[in-house]
């Protein structure tokens, strides 16, 4: 199990992809999720892990279900076959 200080880059990559596909900027997502854009940047770059509550708010801001966000992050964690 990862430690709190062990960032999960696949989650950040998933957030980035969904945000990009939605045509949102980091500022737009931060406003929709009520999270400072600096934190969105740190999460997307894999430098920090969001809390569960922030994951929920990001998913809402992206207009996706948390399970879809988690599934994409899990897919991105898998090594290429």
mmCIF file as gemmi writes it, N, C-alpha and C atoms, coordinates in Angstrom:
data_model
loop_
_atom_site.group_PDB
_atom_site.id
_atom_site.type_symbol
_atom_site.label_atom_id
_atom_site.label_alt_id
_atom_site.label_comp_id
_atom_site.label_asym_id
_atom_site.label_entity_id
_atom_site.label_seq_id
_atom_site.pdbx_PDB_ins_code
_atom_site.Cartn_x
_atom_site.Cartn_y
_atom_site.Cartn_z
_atom_site.occupancy
_atom_site.B_iso_or_equiv
_atom_site.pdbx_formal_charge
_atom_site.auth_seq_id
_atom_site.auth_asym_id
_atom_site.pdbx_PDB_model_num
ATOM 1 N N . UNK Axp A 1 ? 0.845 -1.168 0 1 0 ? 1 A 1
ATOM 2 C CA . UNK Axp A 1 ? 0 0 0 1 0 ? 1 A 1
ATOM 3 C C . UNK Axp A 1 ? 0.894 1.236 0 1 0 ? 1 A 1
ATOM 4 N N . UNK Axp A 2 ? 0.627 2.21 -0.911 1 0 ? 2 A 1
ATOM 5 C CA . UNK Axp A 2 ? 1.488 3.381 -0.967 1 0 ? 2 A 1
ATOM 6 C C . UNK Axp A 2 ? 1.313 4.278 0.246 1 0 ? 2 A 1
ATOM 7 N N . UNK Axp A 3 ? 2.391 4.923 0.615 1 0 ? 3 A 1
ATOM 8 C CA . UNK Axp A 3 ? 2.344 5.876 1.708 1 0 ? 3 A 1
ATOM 9 C C . UNK Axp A 3 ? 1.775 7.196 1.199 1 0 ? 3 A 1
ATOM 10 N N . UNK Axp A 4 ? 1.324 8.032 2.117 1 0 ? 4 A 1
ATOM 11 C CA . UNK Axp A 4 ? 0.762 9.315 1.75 1 0 ? 4 A 1
ATOM 12 C C . UNK Axp A 4 ? 1.766 10.149 0.955 1 0 ? 4 A 1
ATOM 13 N N . UNK Axp A 5 ? 3.039 10.001 1.254 1 0 ? 5 A 1
ATOM 14 C CA . UNK Axp A 5 ? 4.055 10.77 0.543 1 0 ? 5 A 1
ATOM 15 C C . UNK Axp A 5 ? 4.577 10.044 -0.699 1 0 ? 5 A 1
ATOM 16 N N . UNK Axp A 6 ? 3.87 9.015 -1.138 1 0 ? 6 A 1
ATOM 17 C CA . UNK Axp A 6 ? 4.23 8.243 -2.325 1 0 ? 6 A 1
ATOM 18 C C . UNK Axp A 6 ? 3.237 8.588 -3.436 1 0 ? 6 A 1
ATOM 19 N N . UNK Axp A 7 ? 3.513 9.638 -4.21 1 0 ? 7 A 1
ATOM 20 C CA . UNK Axp A 7 ? 2.55 10.071 -5.227 1 0 ? 7 A 1
ATOM 21 C C . UNK Axp A 7 ? 2.191 8.971 -6.206 1 0 ? 7 A 1
ATOM 22 N N . UNK Axp A 8 ? 0.984 9.057 -6.701 1 0 ? 8 A 1
ATOM 23 C CA . UNK Axp A 8 ? 0.459 8.099 -7.656 1 0 ? 8 A 1
ATOM 24 C C . UNK Axp A 8 ? 0.348 8.784 -9.015 1 0 ? 8 A 1
ATOM 25 N N . UNK Axp A 9 ? 1.387 8.709 -9.834 1 0 ? 9 A 1
ATOM 26 C CA . UNK Axp A 9 ? 1.376 9.453 -11.099 1 0 ? 9 A 1
ATOM 27 C C . UNK Axp A 9 ? 0.262 9.04 -12.052 1 0 ? 9 A 1
ATOM 28 N N . UNK Axp A 10 ? -0.187 7.793 -12.01 1 0 ? 10 A 1
ATOM 29 C CA . UNK Axp A 10 ? -1.242 7.365 -12.928 1 0 ? 10 A 1
ATOM 30 C C . UNK Axp A 10 ? -2.543 8.112 -12.651 1 0 ? 10 A 1
ATOM 31 N N . UNK Axp A 11 ? -2.82 8.426 -11.401 1 0 ? 11 A 1
ATOM 32 C CA . UNK Axp A 11 ? -4.021 9.196 -11.087 1 0 ? 11 A 1
ATOM 33 C C . UNK Axp A 11 ? -3.901 10.595 -11.69 1 0 ? 11 A 1
ATOM 34 N N . UNK Axp A 12 ? -2.75 11.21 -11.549 1 0 ? 12 A 1
ATOM 35 C CA . UNK Axp A 12 ? -2.532 12.523 -12.151 1 0 ? 12 A 1
ATOM 36 C C . UNK Axp A 12 ? -2.641 12.485 -13.661 1 0 ? 12 A 1
ATOM 37 N N . UNK Axp A 13 ? -2.11 11.432 -14.268 1 0 ? 13 A 1
ATOM 38 C CA . UNK Axp A 13 ? -2.202 11.288 -15.723 1 0 ? 13 A 1
ATOM 39 C C . UNK Axp A 13 ? -3.648 11.13 -16.159 1 0 ? 13 A 1
ATOM 40 N N . UNK Axp A 14 ? -4.424 10.377 -15.39 1 0 ? 14 A 1
ATOM 41 C CA . UNK Axp A 14 ? -5.833 10.179 -15.717 1 0 ? 14 A 1
ATOM 42 C C . UNK Axp A 14 ? -6.593 11.503 -15.627 1 0 ? 14 A 1
ATOM 43 N N . UNK Axp A 15 ? -6.328 12.267 -14.576 1 0 ? 15 A 1
ATOM 44 C CA . UNK Axp A 15 ? -6.987 13.567 -14.425 1 0 ? 15 A 1
ATOM 45 C C . UNK Axp A 15 ? -6.605 14.47 -15.592 1 0 ? 15 A 1
ATOM 46 N N . UNK Axp A 16 ? -5.329 14.485 -15.934 1 0 ? 16 A 1
ATOM 47 C CA . UNK Axp A 16 ? -4.873 15.303 -17.06 1 0 ? 16 A 1
ATOM 48 C C . UNK Axp A 16 ? -5.59 14.914 -18.349 1 0 ? 16 A 1
ATOM 49 N N . UNK Axp A 17 ? -5.633 13.619 -18.644 1 0 ? 17 A 1
ATOM 50 C CA . UNK Axp A 17 ? -6.272 13.163 -19.896 1 0 ? 17 A 1
ATOM 51 C C . UNK Axp A 17 ? -7.744 13.542 -19.949 1 0 ? 17 A 1
ATOM 52 N N . UNK Axp A 18 ? -8.453 13.305 -18.844 1 0 ? 18 A 1
ATOM 53 C CA . UNK Axp A 18 ? -9.874 13.625 -18.826 1 0 ? 18 A 1
ATOM 54 C C . UNK Axp A 18 ? -10.101 15.133 -18.941 1 0 ? 18 A 1
ATOM 55 N N . UNK Axp A 19 ? -9.255 15.91 -18.289 1 0 ? 19 A 1
ATOM 56 C CA . UNK Axp A 19 ? -9.368 17.367 -18.368 1 0 ? 19 A 1
ATOM 57 C C . UNK Axp A 19 ? -9.1 17.834 -19.795 1 0 ? 19 A 1
ATOM 58 N N . UNK Axp A 20 ? -8.036 17.318 -20.387 1 0 ? 20 A 1
ATOM 59 C CA . UNK Axp A 20 ? -7.688 17.685 -21.762 1 0 ? 20 A 1
ATOM 60 C C . UNK Axp A 20 ? -8.805 17.298 -22.732 1 0 ? 20 A 1
ATOM 61 N N . UNK Axp A 21 ? -9.33 16.073 -22.565 1 0 ? 21 A 1
ATOM 62 C CA . UNK Axp A 21 ? -10.393 15.606 -23.45 1 0 ? 21 A 1
ATOM 63 C C . UNK Axp A 21 ? -11.672 16.435 -23.304 1 0 ? 21 A 1
ATOM 64 N N . UNK Axp A 22 ? -11.866 17 -22.107 1 0 ? 22 A 1
ATOM 65 C CA . UNK Axp A 22 ? -13.038 17.852 -21.872 1 0 ? 22 A 1
ATOM 66 C C . UNK Axp A 22 ? -12.797 19.281 -22.346 1 0 ? 22 A 1
ATOM 67 N N . UNK Axp A 23 ? -11.562 19.578 -22.778 1 0 ? 23 A 1
ATOM 68 C CA . UNK Axp A 23 ? -11.241 20.91 -23.246 1 0 ? 23 A 1
ATOM 69 C C . UNK Axp A 23 ? -11.128 21.938 -22.133 1 0 ? 23 A 1
ATOM 70 N N . UNK Axp A 24 ? -10.802 21.457 -20.925 1 0 ? 24 A 1
ATOM 71 C CA . UNK Axp A 24 ? -10.671 22.348 -19.775 1 0 ? 24 A 1
ATOM 72 C C . UNK Axp A 24 ? -9.217 22.709 -19.525 1 0 ? 24 A 1
ATOM 73 N N . UNK Axp A 25 ? -9.012 23.922 -19.02 1 0 ? 25 A 1
ATOM 74 C CA . UNK Axp A 25 ? -7.705 24.306 -18.52 1 0 ? 25 A 1
ATOM 75 C C . UNK Axp A 25 ? -7.626 23.893 -17.057 1 0 ? 25 A 1
ATOM 76 N N . UNK Axp A 26 ? -6.427 23.948 -16.505 1 0 ? 26 A 1
ATOM 77 C CA . UNK Axp A 26 ? -6.29 23.659 -15.074 1 0 ? 26 A 1
ATOM 78 C C . UNK Axp A 26 ? -7.082 24.662 -14.248 1 0 ? 26 A 1
ATOM 79 N N . UNK Axp A 27 ? -7.111 25.897 -14.674 1 0 ? 27 A 1
ATOM 80 C CA . UNK Axp A 27 ? -7.863 26.919 -13.943 1 0 ? 27 A 1
ATOM 81 C C . UNK Axp A 27 ? -9.356 26.611 -13.989 1 0 ? 27 A 1
ATOM 82 N N . UNK Axp A 28 ? -9.867 26.21 -15.142 1 0 ? 28 A 1
ATOM 83 C CA . UNK Axp A 28 ? -11.283 25.873 -15.247 1 0 ? 28 A 1
ATOM 84 C C . UNK Axp A 28 ? -11.634 24.684 -14.359 1 0 ? 28 A 1
ATOM 85 N N . UNK Axp A 29 ? -10.781 23.661 -14.353 1 0 ? 29 A 1
ATOM 86 C CA . UNK Axp A 29 ? -11.033 22.515 -13.483 1 0 ? 29 A 1
ATOM 87 C C . UNK Axp A 29 ? -10.952 22.928 -12.026 1 0 ? 29 A 1
ATOM 88 N N . UNK Axp A 30 ? -9.972 23.746 -11.697 1 0 ? 30 A 1
ATOM 89 C CA . UNK Axp A 30 ? -9.836 24.157 -10.292 1 0 ? 30 A 1
ATOM 90 C C . UNK Axp A 30 ? -11.068 24.92 -9.826 1 0 ? 30 A 1
ATOM 91 N N . UNK Axp A 31 ? -11.638 25.737 -10.697 1 0 ? 31 A 1
ATOM 92 C CA . UNK Axp A 31 ? -12.858 26.46 -10.337 1 0 ? 31 A 1
ATOM 93 C C . UNK Axp A 31 ? -14.036 25.508 -10.202 1 0 ? 31 A 1
ATOM 94 N N . UNK Axp A 32 ? -14.15 24.559 -11.119 1 0 ? 32 A 1
ATOM 95 C CA . UNK Axp A 32 ? -15.266 23.597 -11.077 1 0 ? 32 A 1
ATOM 96 C C . UNK Axp A 32 ? -15.172 22.676 -9.868 1 0 ? 32 A 1
ATOM 97 N N . UNK Axp A 33 ? -13.933 22.354 -9.461 1 0 ? 33 A 1
ATOM 98 C CA . UNK Axp A 33 ? -13.722 21.437 -8.344 1 0 ? 33 A 1
ATOM 99 C C . UNK Axp A 33 ? -13.513 22.163 -7.017 1 0 ? 33 A 1
ATOM 100 N N . UNK Axp A 34 ? -13.404 23.485 -7.064 1 0 ? 34 A 1
ATOM 101 C CA . UNK Axp A 34 ? -13.135 24.305 -5.88 1 0 ? 34 A 1
ATOM 102 C C . UNK Axp A 34 ? -11.831 23.86 -5.196 1 0 ? 34 A 1
ATOM 103 N N . UNK Axp A 35 ? -10.803 23.679 -6.024 1 0 ? 35 A 1
ATOM 104 C CA . UNK Axp A 35 ? -9.458 23.316 -5.57 1 0 ? 35 A 1
ATOM 105 C C . UNK Axp A 35 ? -8.504 24.28 -6.263 1 0 ? 35 A 1
ATOM 106 N N . UNK Axp A 36 ? -7.549 24.823 -5.554 1 0 ? 36 A 1
ATOM 107 C CA . UNK Axp A 36 ? -6.629 25.79 -6.147 1 0 ? 36 A 1
ATOM 108 C C . UNK Axp A 36 ? -5.907 25.162 -7.336 1 0 ? 36 A 1
ATOM 109 N N . UNK Axp A 37 ? -5.706 25.952 -8.37 1 0 ? 37 A 1
ATOM 110 C CA . UNK Axp A 37 ? -5.074 25.434 -9.592 1 0 ? 37 A 1
ATOM 111 C C . UNK Axp A 37 ? -3.654 24.918 -9.348 1 0 ? 37 A 1
ATOM 112 N N . UNK Axp A 38 ? -2.98 25.445 -8.335 1 0 ? 38 A 1
ATOM 113 C CA . UNK Axp A 38 ? -1.651 24.935 -7.999 1 0 ? 38 A 1
ATOM 114 C C . UNK Axp A 38 ? -1.735 23.469 -7.592 1 0 ? 38 A 1
ATOM 115 N N . UNK Axp A 39 ? -2.772 23.105 -6.839 1 0 ? 39 A 1
ATOM 116 C CA . UNK Axp A 39 ? -2.943 21.711 -6.424 1 0 ? 39 A 1
ATOM 117 C C . UNK Axp A 39 ? -3.282 20.826 -7.61 1 0 ? 39 A 1
ATOM 118 N N . UNK Axp A 40 ? -4.107 21.339 -8.529 1 0 ? 40 A 1
ATOM 119 C CA . UNK Axp A 40 ? -4.412 20.559 -9.738 1 0 ? 40 A 1
ATOM 120 C C . UNK Axp A 40 ? -3.11 20.262 -10.47 1 0 ? 40 A 1
ATOM 121 N N . UNK Axp A 41 ? -2.266 21.261 -10.617 1 0 ? 41 A 1
ATOM 122 C CA . UNK Axp A 41 ? -0.982 21.079 -11.291 1 0 ? 41 A 1
ATOM 123 C C . UNK Axp A 41 ? -0.119 20.047 -10.567 1 0 ? 41 A 1
ATOM 124 N N . UNK Axp A 42 ? -0.041 20.146 -9.251 1 0 ? 42 A 1
ATOM 125 C CA . UNK Axp A 42 ? 0.782 19.204 -8.473 1 0 ? 42 A 1
ATOM 126 C C . UNK Axp A 42 ? 0.237 17.775 -8.566 1 0 ? 42 A 1
ATOM 127 N N . UNK Axp A 43 ? -1.08 17.632 -8.57 1 0 ? 43 A 1
ATOM 128 C CA . UNK Axp A 43 ? -1.695 16.302 -8.693 1 0 ? 43 A 1
ATOM 129 C C . UNK Axp A 43 ? -1.422 15.733 -10.079 1 0 ? 43 A 1
ATOM 130 N N . UNK Axp A 44 ? -1.656 16.527 -11.125 1 0 ? 44 A 1
ATOM 131 C CA . UNK Axp A 44 ? -1.442 16.046 -12.491 1 0 ? 44 A 1
ATOM 132 C C . UNK Axp A 44 ? 0.012 15.674 -12.751 1 0 ? 44 A 1
ATOM 133 N N . UNK Axp A 45 ? 0.926 16.404 -12.145 1 0 ? 45 A 1
ATOM 134 C CA . UNK Axp A 45 ? 2.346 16.106 -12.377 1 0 ? 45 A 1
ATOM 135 C C . UNK Axp A 45 ? 2.856 14.961 -11.505 1 0 ? 45 A 1
ATOM 136 N N . UNK Axp A 46 ? 1.996 14.428 -10.628 1 0 ? 46 A 1
ATOM 137 C CA . UNK Axp A 46 ? 2.387 13.307 -9.786 1 0 ? 46 A 1
ATOM 138 C C . UNK Axp A 46 ? 3.203 13.713 -8.577 1 0 ? 46 A 1
ATOM 139 N N . UNK Axp A 47 ? 3.179 14.996 -8.231 1 0 ? 47 A 1
ATOM 140 C CA . UNK Axp A 47 ? 3.955 15.47 -7.082 1 0 ? 47 A 1
ATOM 141 C C . UNK Axp A 47 ? 3.216 15.388 -5.754 1 0 ? 47 A 1
ATOM 142 N N . UNK Axp A 48 ? 1.916 15.151 -5.797 1 0 ? 48 A 1
ATOM 143 C CA . UNK Axp A 48 ? 1.141 15.027 -4.565 1 0 ? 48 A 1
ATOM 144 C C . UNK Axp A 48 ? -0.081 14.161 -4.815 1 0 ? 48 A 1
ATOM 145 N N . UNK Axp A 49 ? -0.588 13.572 -3.765 1 0 ? 49 A 1
ATOM 146 C CA . UNK Axp A 49 ? -1.809 12.768 -3.843 1 0 ? 49 A 1
ATOM 147 C C . UNK Axp A 49 ? -2.979 13.577 -3.308 1 0 ? 49 A 1
ATOM 148 N N . UNK Axp A 50 ? -4.102 13.555 -4.013 1 0 ? 50 A 1
ATOM 149 C CA . UNK Axp A 50 ? -5.277 14.247 -3.491 1 0 ? 50 A 1
ATOM 150 C C . UNK Axp A 50 ? -5.951 13.409 -2.405 1 0 ? 50 A 1
ATOM 151 N N . UNK Axp A 51 ? -6.684 14.085 -1.543 1 0 ? 51 A 1
ATOM 152 C CA . UNK Axp A 51 ? -7.503 13.364 -0.57 1 0 ? 51 A 1
ATOM 153 C C . UNK Axp A 51 ? -8.683 12.748 -1.308 1 0 ? 51 A 1
ATOM 154 N N . UNK Axp A 52 ? -9.363 11.837 -0.638 1 0 ? 52 A 1
ATOM 155 C CA . UNK Axp A 52 ? -10.542 11.198 -1.235 1 0 ? 52 A 1
ATOM 156 C C . UNK Axp A 52 ? -11.591 12.25 -1.601 1 0 ? 52 A 1
ATOM 157 N N . UNK Axp A 53 ? -11.783 13.217 -0.71 1 0 ? 53 A 1
ATOM 158 C CA . UNK Axp A 53 ? -12.742 14.283 -0.977 1 0 ? 53 A 1
ATOM 159 C C . UNK Axp A 53 ? -12.363 15.098 -2.201 1 0 ? 53 A 1
ATOM 160 N N . UNK Axp A 54 ? -11.079 15.36 -2.372 1 0 ? 54 A 1
ATOM 161 C CA . UNK Axp A 54 ? -10.642 16.105 -3.552 1 0 ? 54 A 1
ATOM 162 C C . UNK Axp A 54 ? -10.759 15.275 -4.827 1 0 ? 54 A 1
ATOM 163 N N . UNK Axp A 55 ? -10.563 13.977 -4.736 1 0 ? 55 A 1
ATOM 164 C CA . UNK Axp A 55 ? -10.775 13.119 -5.904 1 0 ? 55 A 1
ATOM 165 C C . UNK Axp A 55 ? -12.238 13.22 -6.333 1 0 ? 55 A 1
ATOM 166 N N . UNK Axp A 56 ? -13.137 13.194 -5.363 1 0 ? 56 A 1
ATOM 167 C CA . UNK Axp A 56 ? -14.564 13.306 -5.662 1 0 ? 56 A 1
ATOM 168 C C . UNK Axp A 56 ? -14.861 14.65 -6.325 1 0 ? 56 A 1
ATOM 169 N N . UNK Axp A 57 ? -14.304 15.72 -5.774 1 0 ? 57 A 1
ATOM 170 C CA . UNK Axp A 57 ? -14.557 17.049 -6.33 1 0 ? 57 A 1
ATOM 171 C C . UNK Axp A 57 ? -13.956 17.191 -7.729 1 0 ? 57 A 1
ATOM 172 N N . UNK Axp A 58 ? -12.797 16.597 -7.956 1 0 ? 58 A 1
ATOM 173 C CA . UNK Axp A 58 ? -12.188 16.626 -9.291 1 0 ? 58 A 1
ATOM 174 C C . UNK Axp A 58 ? -13.062 15.856 -10.279 1 0 ? 58 A 1
ATOM 175 N N . UNK Axp A 59 ? -13.539 14.687 -9.882 1 0 ? 59 A 1
ATOM 176 C CA . UNK Axp A 59 ? -14.405 13.905 -10.773 1 0 ? 59 A 1
ATOM 177 C C . UNK Axp A 59 ? -15.652 14.705 -11.14 1 0 ? 59 A 1
ATOM 178 N N . UNK Axp A 60 ? -16.262 15.346 -10.158 1 0 ? 60 A 1
ATOM 179 C CA . UNK Axp A 60 ? -17.441 16.179 -10.432 1 0 ? 60 A 1
ATOM 180 C C . UNK Axp A 60 ? -17.061 17.314 -11.38 1 0 ? 60 A 1
ATOM 181 N N . UNK Axp A 61 ? -15.914 17.952 -11.117 1 0 ? 61 A 1
ATOM 182 C CA . UNK Axp A 61 ? -15.456 19.039 -11.971 1 0 ? 61 A 1
ATOM 183 C C . UNK Axp A 61 ? -15.186 18.599 -13.401 1 0 ? 61 A 1
ATOM 184 N N . UNK Axp A 62 ? -14.796 17.353 -13.563 1 0 ? 62 A 1
ATOM 185 C CA . UNK Axp A 62 ? -14.547 16.786 -14.891 1 0 ? 62 A 1
ATOM 186 C C . UNK Axp A 62 ? -15.818 16.244 -15.54 1 0 ? 62 A 1
ATOM 187 N N . UNK Axp A 63 ? -16.862 16.081 -14.74 1 0 ? 63 A 1
ATOM 188 C CA . UNK Axp A 63 ? -18.117 15.53 -15.257 1 0 ? 63 A 1
ATOM 189 C C . UNK Axp A 63 ? -18.056 14.032 -15.473 1 0 ? 63 A 1
ATOM 190 N N . UNK Axp A 64 ? -17.254 13.341 -14.652 1 0 ? 64 A 1
ATOM 191 C CA . UNK Axp A 64 ? -17.14 11.885 -14.768 1 0 ? 64 A 1
ATOM 192 C C . UNK Axp A 64 ? -17.416 11.241 -13.41 1 0 ? 64 A 1
ATOM 193 N N . UNK Axp A 65 ? -17.693 9.949 -13.44 1 0 ? 65 A 1
ATOM 194 C CA . UNK Axp A 65 ? -17.855 9.205 -12.19 1 0 ? 65 A 1
ATOM 195 C C . UNK Axp A 65 ? -16.48 8.899 -11.613 1 0 ? 65 A 1
ATOM 196 N N . UNK Axp A 66 ? -16.42 8.817 -10.303 1 0 ? 66 A 1
ATOM 197 C CA . UNK Axp A 66 ? -15.155 8.468 -9.652 1 0 ? 66 A 1
ATOM 198 C C . UNK Axp A 66 ? -14.662 7.117 -10.144 1 0 ? 66 A 1
ATOM 199 N N . UNK Axp A 67 ? -15.572 6.2 -10.384 1 0 ? 67 A 1
ATOM 200 C CA . UNK Axp A 67 ? -15.165 4.867 -10.842 1 0 ? 67 A 1
ATOM 201 C C . UNK Axp A 67 ? -14.517 4.936 -12.228 1 0 ? 67 A 1
ATOM 202 N N . UNK Axp A 68 ? -14.979 5.854 -13.076 1 0 ? 68 A 1
ATOM 203 C CA . UNK Axp A 68 ? -14.356 6.011 -14.396 1 0 ? 68 A 1
ATOM 204 C C . UNK Axp A 68 ? -12.953 6.599 -14.268 1 0 ? 68 A 1
ATOM 205 N N . UNK Axp A 69 ? -12.8 7.556 -13.367 1 0 ? 69 A 1
ATOM 206 C CA . UNK Axp A 69 ? -11.488 8.14 -13.107 1 0 ? 69 A 1
ATOM 207 C C . UNK Axp A 69 ? -10.536 7.075 -12.57 1 0 ? 69 A 1
ATOM 208 N N . UNK Axp A 70 ? -11.014 6.281 -11.624 1 0 ? 70 A 1
ATOM 209 C CA . UNK Axp A 70 ? -10.19 5.219 -11.037 1 0 ? 70 A 1
ATOM 210 C C . UNK Axp A 70 ? -9.828 4.163 -12.078 1 0 ? 70 A 1
ATOM 211 N N . UNK Axp A 71 ? -10.783 3.811 -12.947 1 0 ? 71 A 1
ATOM 212 C CA . UNK Axp A 71 ? -10.512 2.799 -13.972 1 0 ? 71 A 1
ATOM 213 C C . UNK Axp A 71 ? -9.436 3.278 -14.941 1 0 ? 71 A 1
ATOM 214 N N . UNK Axp A 72 ? -9.501 4.551 -15.33 1 0 ? 72 A 1
ATOM 215 C CA . UNK Axp A 72 ? -8.48 5.076 -16.227 1 0 ? 72 A 1
ATOM 216 C C . UNK Axp A 72 ? -7.125 5.102 -15.534 1 0 ? 72 A 1
ATOM 217 N N . UNK Axp A 73 ? -7.091 5.515 -14.27 1 0 ? 73 A 1
ATOM 218 C CA . UNK Axp A 73 ? -5.825 5.526 -13.524 1 0 ? 73 A 1
ATOM 219 C C . UNK Axp A 73 ? -5.255 4.114 -13.428 1 0 ? 73 A 1
ATOM 220 N N . UNK Axp A 74 ? -6.116 3.145 -13.176 1 0 ? 74 A 1
ATOM 221 C CA . UNK Axp A 74 ? -5.658 1.758 -13.086 1 0 ? 74 A 1
ATOM 222 C C . UNK Axp A 74 ? -5.104 1.285 -14.435 1 0 ? 74 A 1
ATOM 223 N N . UNK Axp A 75 ? -5.776 1.652 -15.503 1 0 ? 75 A 1
ATOM 224 C CA . UNK Axp A 75 ? -5.307 1.283 -16.843 1 0 ? 75 A 1
ATOM 225 C C . UNK Axp A 75 ? -3.933 1.897 -17.126 1 0 ? 75 A 1
ATOM 226 N N . UNK Axp A 76 ? -3.741 3.144 -16.717 1 0 ? 76 A 1
ATOM 227 C CA . UNK Axp A 76 ? -2.466 3.819 -16.954 1 0 ? 76 A 1
ATOM 228 C C . UNK Axp A 76 ? -1.346 3.264 -16.079 1 0 ? 76 A 1
ATOM 229 N N . UNK Axp A 77 ? -1.687 2.624 -14.981 1 0 ? 77 A 1
ATOM 230 C CA . UNK Axp A 77 ? -0.677 2.006 -14.111 1 0 ? 77 A 1
ATOM 231 C C . UNK Axp A 77 ? -0.128 0.723 -14.689 1 0 ? 77 A 1
ATOM 232 N N . UNK Axp A 78 ? -0.882 0.09 -15.562 1 0 ? 78 A 1
ATOM 233 C CA . UNK Axp A 78 ? -0.478 -1.208 -16.095 1 0 ? 78 A 1
ATOM 234 C C . UNK Axp A 78 ? 0.674 -1.028 -17.079 1 0 ? 78 A 1
ATOM 235 N N . UNK Axp A 79 ? 1.682 -1.862 -16.958 1 0 ? 79 A 1
ATOM 236 C CA . UNK Axp A 79 ? 2.775 -1.793 -17.93 1 0 ? 79 A 1
ATOM 237 C C . UNK Axp A 79 ? 2.26 -2.193 -19.315 1 0 ? 79 A 1
ATOM 238 N N . UNK Axp A 80 ? 2.803 -1.58 -20.365 1 0 ? 80 A 1
ATOM 239 C CA . UNK Axp A 80 ? 2.373 -1.941 -21.723 1 0 ? 80 A 1
ATOM 240 C C . UNK Axp A 80 ? 2.641 -3.422 -21.984 1 0 ? 80 A 1
ATOM 241 N N . UNK Axp A 81 ? 1.703 -4.057 -22.663 1 0 ? 81 A 1
ATOM 242 C CA . UNK Axp A 81 ? 1.89 -5.496 -22.949 1 0 ? 81 A 1
ATOM 243 C C . UNK Axp A 81 ? 2.395 -5.734 -24.34 1 0 ? 81 A 1
